[in-house]
Amino acid sequence: MRPTTNADGDGLYHVHRDVAVSLLLANVDQMSRSCSDHLLQGYVQHWRSFGCGFYLVFDRKEAASPPIGRCGLRITPDKEAELGYCFLAAATGRGVATEAAAAVVDRAFQTMSINQIVAFVRPENHQSMRVLTKLGFQDLGFVEQGRAHNRFILNRSVRHGLNQRSAFVPWS
């Protein structure tokens, strides 16, 4: 994993044009390159403004290959730290999202002055719900936020307690 930069247009578009990712982020079958580039500029600006943001995630076995997803934190207009991630359909079911999200969450709690992280997942996205549950997030139930989502929260104390017993490797 590494932070997104202005030079990541091709790599991020590789992720964004995946049908599953495009439907999740833009509700279209395939996101346009211009839309992906616009999102990238927002991600880079977010890093500058808040010192956190999205990382590109690469397959450990094929580090020279294009990214397989993105994962990170954004600070919302309500000043909440929100975890977000998306992965190529071909990369799901291998624990990559759990590992990447755990690294982001652990680093955030270690280096930022936050005590809580939120996440929003569509009710039909059971895989993402499982990822958040493994990390210790609590499902607060259904909320209407543009579209229907379940709101999850994770408090620093809960994650710290899980890390004492966890097999996750801390951020390196």
N, C-alpha and C positions, 0 to 999 in steps of 0.2 A: 504494500500500500504506500501511496505517496500523495501529497496534496496536489490538487488540480492547479495547473498553470495555464497561461495564455497559449502555450505551445501544445496543448492537449486536444485541439479541435478534432483531429482524426480519431484519436483513441476514444474520446467521449462520444463522438458520433457513432462509432462502432457499437457502443453500449446502447445509446439512445434509439438507434434504428431497429433494434430487436423488437419484434412484434409485442411481446409481453411487456417490455419496458415502455414502448410507445403508448400502449393502451393505458398503462398505469399513470404515466406522467402527462400525456397530452390527449388521451382518449381518441387516438387515431391509430390506424394500422401500421403506419411508419412515419416517424417524426422526420421533418425536413431538416436538412443540414443547417439552414438559417435559424431554425428554432433551437437546435442543439447548440449552435454557436452563441446564441443569445443567452441560453442558460449557463454556458461556460463563463461568459463575461460576468454574470451575476455571482457565480461560484467564486471566481477570482476576486471580485470586489468584496465579497463577504469575508474572505480570508484577510484582506487588507483592513477592513472595518472592525472585525471582531476577533481576529486571531484564531479562528476556527472555521471549518467549512467541510467541503466534501473531498474525499480521497478517491483516487482511482485504485481499484483492486485488481491485482494480477494473479494468475494461476501460479502457485509456487513451483509446479513441475515444469511449466513452460513460461518462465519469466520474460523471455524475449517476445512472447506473443502479445496481441492487443489485450487491453483490459477486459475483464469479465464482469465488471460491475463498478458501482460507486457507492460509497458509504460515508456518512459524516454527520456533523451537527450544524444546525443553523440556529441563529438567534431570531426568534419571531418578533413581529411588531409588539407583542405583549410581553417581550423580554423573557420568554421561556426558551430553554435550550431544547431543541427538537431533533431527535434522531431520525434520519432518513436513509434509505438504501434501496438499491434496485440492482438486479443481476440478470445477465443473459439467461434465457430459459435453459440453455444447455449447462449452465453452472449451478442450477438449483438441485437441492437434495444431497449435497456433498458436505454440508456444514460450513461452507464458505461464508455465508451471510452471518451465521452465529459467531464465527471467529472474528470477522471484520467488525461487526457491531460491538462485540465484547472489547476489542482493542480500542475502539473509539470511545465507548462509555468509560472504560477504565482510565484512559488518558484524560478525558474531560474531568473526571472526579479528582484525578491526581494533580492536574495543572490549572484548573479553572476554579473560580469562586462560585460554584454552583452547587446546590444541594439536591436538585431534582432535574430529571430529564423526562421529556414527554415524547410520545410517538403516536401516530395516527395510522390505522390500518383499516382497509375496507373489510366489512364483515365476511366476505367470501374468501379472503386471502388467509386461509388457515396456516399456510407455511410461515408467513410473516408473524402471525400470532404465536406460533410455536417458538420462533426465534426469540421474541420478546419475553415469553414466559420462561424460557431457559435462562435468560439473563437476569431474571428476578422482577421484571416489570409486572405491575398489577393492572388488570383490565378493569377500567372504570365504566365500561359499557358504551352504549351507542351515543354518538353526538352528530349533529348536522353541521358540517363545516364545508360549505360548498357542495360536497357530496357526503353520503352517509359513511361514517367511519366509527371505529371503536377507538376510544382514547385510552392510552396506557401511560402509566407513570412509573418511574423508578427513583427511589430516594437513595442518596449517598450511603446512608447507614445500612440499607438492605443490601446493596451491591457489595459494600465492604464486608458484610457478614458472609455473603456467598463466596467472595474471593478467598476467604480463609479456608474454604473447603473445596474450592474449584480447581478444575484441571486446566483452566484457561491460562495461557502464558501471558504475562503482562506485556504491555507495549514495549517494543525494543527499538 
